[in-house]
């Protein structure tokens, strides 16, 4: 099933809607419908089970807009660009490297001159009208805004959730009682003004992310739980094998130097396990290492979890060793302390730098903010240079040599400061949702079946009366209320034939259905029907909720809950519009 067909089904069944469609919509924006929102929340529940509950990481929620200075420090204002070309005939704009996909290797790694050369050599024309294309020009992908009235203050919508975690590092380090390693998780929206987003929810301008930043001592990149995942067998594409895949144990990948550290390898393995449990086919999942000229400006080693789809291999998770880039940059630009302490077993005598503010000079020149400037300067313990830059309430002050003195002193110290390194697993939730939908959608007797893992299904159980008469509908409605009261996501349907209702549930991924028939008032039992096998068994009402719980959350096999009845014949009926209002 190709992407357009899948997106049409997703729209019809309430998973995904083009945003603002009534007003002609804008490319790169999608809304989650009722079932899509539920599927995304199930994915997040699973993710938190792995990375918040499972790892014990703290979760925070940061602002979506930050001042310009944050992104100057992070490098996004300089580095976060793609190259665009414009058609001289119709004026349509395109991302230059996308026009070269399939024509050259790794076009996204090419610079401006190389892109221009390859576009000309491959005689690339405008995909919209066939006109000639102009030269590639860099375009920064960040959304700029003005914060506050009047002149205001320049700010940007975040292109990733990570920077909020980094700028909060001093607070988070104290929260974690100044101990490493520790991890911080965040779920939220990212915003990138993509040049030509034309791949549904694969490339959007507003998108959903779930990121983890793991802060570690660069002298100790081991991980205590690494042994738990060492035997996991994963498909890797190392950057030195010219695109060839190898399947090996994670332990062997570290031993052979394919992955640079235990901690990075651990999160690759954990990500693999998470994606498979979410519904990604392990045979269509691989981890590809970035080439040297493909590395992000902040990364020393990066792997992409890639999922095979009808559009080829798409990145769904990026796992990077960001080194000390982020914290060092924020330390440099903010003049705040982004260090951690490496404790000594015993105190040592060491030479330390002491910065002493000249409060008389500061008070005369800076007035009421002089005290805040002086307090900041006292915290500089590795100062180098001839001036100090201080940010107070968004205002930058540059203090020259008249405002402070620097001395070297020998002191007995209990440890030494260092800037932690960061290991980052960054999850593109929308892409994972797409991968789950495409890889699990199939056809059976001309009917679509979405074979989601039961715990991922937006509707966990459908409840139907066999007929909408003879009080079966009243009994079914009461059973539906009972199922909901026990915490299950249920859907009641009494419209059309029973075969048509089963088919509707199959297409939206509902793993189990319960039918109330004429025997129910007599034997106090209902018929359970399995989506994947279409087998049916009778279950007593007293056992109904326990059986549902075991099927949905405890992995019980359907055939073990009773004696199967004969399979029903599901009608091939295209008239299923009555499910549209879900």
C-alpha positions, 0 to 999 in steps of 0.5 A: 500500500502506497503512502497516498492510499494509506493517508486516504484511509487514515483520513476516512477513518479518523486518524489524520486530517490535513490541517485547515483543509476548509481554507485550502490548507498549508503544506507541512501541517496535519491534525490528528483525528480521534483515532490518531490522537489515541494511537499517538497517546498509546505510543507515548504511554509506551515511550514513557514506560521505557524512558521515564518509568523504566529508566527513572528519568525525570520529565520536564516541559519547556517553553516552545519559544526561546530568545534569539541568544539561545539559538545563537549559542546552540548554533542553529542560527548559523547551521540550521539551513537547507538549500532551496532552488526556485523555478524561473518560470512558475516561481515554485520553490524546492529543496535542492538535495531532494531533487537529487535523490536517486541521482547522487549518493547522499545529496543532503551532504552536499554544499551549495557549489556541489548541489549546483554542479549536480543539478546541472549535470543531471539536467534537473528541471522544475517538477511542477512545470519543467522550467529552469531552476535557479542557483541553490540558496541557503534558507534557515529553517527556524520560525522567527517571532517577536515577543512583546509589544512595540519593538519587542524582543526577537525569539524563535519557535524551537526546532527541537525540544533539546535546548530547553533541557540544556538551558535548564542543566544547572537546575536539573543537576541540582535536582539530581543531587549533583550526581551523574549520570542522569537523564531528562525526558521531554515530549512536545512540538518542534517547528521547522519551516521546511522548504518543500514538505510533500511527504504527508506526516514524514516531513512536517513544519510542526511536528511531535517529538519525544527526546531524552538527554542523558548526561554522562561523565566523558571519562565513564561512558559505560552503562550499568544496564548494558548487560541487559541488552548485550545479546540483542541482535540488531541490523546495523549499517556502519558508515565504513561498509558502503551501505551494506547491512550487518546483523550482529549482537549489540555486545559485538558491535561495541567490542568491534568498535562499530558503536563508540560507547556502551551508553550509546549502544544501550540506547540503540538497543532500548530504542530497537526494543521499544519500536518493535513493541510499538508495532514496527517489523524488526525485519524492516528496521535498521540502524544506519550510522551517519557518514562523516560529511553527514554529521550534524554540527553538534554530533561526534557520532550519530545513528538513525533508526530507519523504518522501511516503507513504500517511500523507502527507508525513513528516519524515525529516531536519531541517536547521537553522542553530542559530546560537550558541544551543547553545555559548553556553548551555553556556558560560553554564551551565557557565562553561567556554570554548566559544569558538573563536579568529579569528586575525589576520594580524598581532597587535593591541593590544586591551583584555581582561578578566582574572579573578584568583581570591582564592586565600586566600579560596577556600582558606579557604572551599572547601578542597581544591576551591579550586584547581580553582575558581581554575583555572577562573576564570582561564580566564574572558576575557569575564566579566560580572556579580557572581558566578561559577558553577563546576561541579566533579565535578557540584557547583555553587559560586557565587563572590561578589565576595569570591572574585575581582577583575576588571581590564581590561588592554591586550595584544597579541593574535593573535586574538579569541574568538567562539562558533561557529555550528552547522549541523545535519543530523539524520537520523531513521533509522527514518523513512528505513527506513519511507520506503524500504520503502513507496516501493519495495514494489509488486505484480507478478502478485499478488506483492509486490516490494521494489525496493531499490537493490542496495547497500541490499538486506539479502540481496544474492543468493539461491542455489538448486539447481533440484532438491533431488536428483541432487547439485544441492543439494550443488553449490549449497551449495558455490557458496553458501559460495563466494559468502559467502566473497567477502563477499556477503550470501547466502541458500540456499534449496532448499524448494519450487518455483523460482518460489516461491523467486524470489517470496520473494526478490522480497518481501524485496528480493533483487536477484539470484538464482543457480540451479544446474541440470543444465547447471551440471556440464557448462558450469560456468555458473549462471543469474543472475536479475534481480529487477526485469526477471525476466530470466535470463542464464548466467554462468560460475562463474569470472566469478560473483563479479566479475559480482556485484560489478559488479551490486551496487556498480558499477552495471552493467546486468543486460542487459550481463552475457550473453544473456537466456534466456526469462523463467520463469513465477513461480507465484502461491503464497501458501504461503511460510511456510518463509521465516519463520525467516530 
